[in-house]
Amino acid sequence: MPPLRVVVPAGGIGAARFLTGLLPALAVTAPGSHVTVIGNTADDITMFGLRVSPDLDTVMYTLGGGIHPEQGWGRADETFVVKDELAAYGVQPQWFGLGDRDLATHVARTSMLGAGYPLSEVTATLGSRWLPANVGLLPMTDDRVETHVVVDDGPSTRAIHFQEWWVRHRAALPARRIVLLGVEQARPAPGVLDAIGEADVVLLAPSNPVVSLGPILSVPGLRDAVRAARAPVVGVSPIVAGRPVRGMADACLRAIGVPTTAAAVAGLFADILDGWLVDSSDEAAVEEVASLGVACRARPLLMSDVTATAAIASAALDLALAAGA
């Protein structure tokens, strides 16, 4: 098979692990292929004066061999001297701890942003340390977009940053609404629309459908570009047997009134999908997804190791190529 240009809209841990399987799968089936990752930046937050981009960093660290292997986020062999010193001074918030190695990334990012460089250029510079030569990482936008969550707080409601809801409260506070601040004014980052227009395949990584893939596709013009792309679009369900594989995506889905099922999540993207992979445990969903006009196949989707993940990625590529034939 000739080399492919593959575009992957991606969130954090699940997407990064999917990419660790996609790259070897492409090396076998389509050597010389190039992958462009469009990363979610609506999780970004300013902490201790530093701009933190969790999803971009998770992709970088994972593909560069620097990720904490058990957590799936943060740096391997991390230390927390600065975190402990900040706590000793009583500096808040203490629920969002940054390791020393990780801090260096945020200092570098904040310094470059402060000098006037856009996030896309900063990401390319940081990524040059970590990313394989055949992978490009683009933020969804250079503009500031942040996910905030309107939560119940006793008799009233209040809005908090997504990270506070997710990390501090573990999504346990009932969410009334999920709001993307600034998205209406945002524009796709340089290179994003070109990558989609030139792609041979678009793969929606198994990411949180509401707060990872949702923000990416909410940037004005981006969803339309995917819908209009000549490339087939195939997604991998992040929901297995009615539960998120990782994290609290079910809390996010409840906030928008969508059931936590593989078929319901496919429905969120049915206007852009040509194909959808569900887990073998969700085989009953195949017919329901097909009724949406989306080709659907069931197979094991647990990314237990690189071999299993590469097999999932190969199945997604096969479905995409079949859909585009």
Secondary structure, 3 states (H helix, E strand, C coil): CCCCEEEEEECCHHHHHHHHHHHHHHHHHCCCCEEEEEECCCCCEEECCEEECHHHHHHHHHHCCCECCCCCCCECCCCCHHHHHHHHCCCCCCCCCCCHHHHHHHHHHHHHHHCCCCHHHHHHHHHHHHCCCCEEEEECECCCCEEEEEEEECCEEEEEEHHHHHHHCCCCCCEEEEEEECHHHCCECCCHHHHHHHCCEEEECCCCCCCCHHHHHHCCCHHHHHHHCCCCEEEECCEECCEECCCCHHHHHHHCCCCCCHHHHHHHCCCCCCEEEECHHHCCHHHHHHCCCCEEEECCCCCCCHHHHHHHHHHHHHHHHHHHC
